[in-house]
Amino acid sequence: MIELIGLTKIYKGFKAVDGINLTVERGVLFGFLGPNGAGKTTTIKMMAGVLKPTGGMIRMNGLDIAREPEAVKQFVGFIPDRPFIHEKLTAREFLNFVADLYRMERGRARDEQILRLLELFDLAGWADELIESYSHGMKQRLVMCSALITEPKILVVDEPMVGLDPRGARLVKTIFRGLVERGVTIFFASSRSCVGSHKIWYSSEVTS
């Protein structure tokens, strides 16, 4: 479950996010929609712990992310709109690097998890190629792999379809729906309804 309680962010006197209150239940694909400048990315970054709110509270599965950030990171995956990837690594090396950051035990189980994700996102054939040779859409799918490596219970995504070709977009939609069927909560921000969300919040009123 995701709870945003009076969530506010002020930049130099400007309210980028103005007192959002909403609850997203477990196993829901939730679309947070609105035009550019409506505060969607700011909200997502606060949910991911990248930005600190000016006011209010964010709870993930009952935990306050400001008080227990490390505990929350263990079950929340984050896919930003402009991800950073070490392009001099191969996809397999990059996912192992991410797994090390999460202190996942090395061994057969981890190797199988990485291969499963690469196959799921249609990247297995490129697993040992340098990421710098990937298309933008392939890089985006690889970032999604990295966000799922710990099998998160909550996934927070900013503009999931940006840079994907129609085939890649269909693949991601199918994967997201499969995750939701298994009880994962997905909160995505977008300028349009692109995933077929269960519920939608239109964020035109986020800013003052």
Number of C-alpha atoms within 10 A of each C-alpha: 18 20 21 19 16 16 22 24 24 14 9 7 7 11 16 21 26 20 20 19 14 13 11 17 15 16 19 21 26 21 25 25 22 20 13 12 13 20 22 26 22 20 24 23 19 20 26 23 17 11 13 14 21 16 15 15 20 24 19 21 17 11 16 15 20 16 10 12 13 11 13 22 18 14 16 23 22 25 24 20 18 11 12 9 15 13 14 13 16 19 29 22 18 21 26 19 15 16 18 12 9 13 10 14 10 11 8 9 11 17 13 11 17 24 17 16 20 23 15 15 17 16 21 17 9 17 20 13 16 17 23 15 13 17 12 15 16 20 22 23 27 25 21 23 25 23 21 22 20 20 17 19 22 28 24 22 25 24 20 22 21 14 17 19 13 10 8 18 19 15 16 20 17 12 14 20 19 12 22 19 13 11 16 23 25 27 23 26 28 24 17 13 14 17 20 13 18 11 12 16 12 17 22 15 13 20 19 10
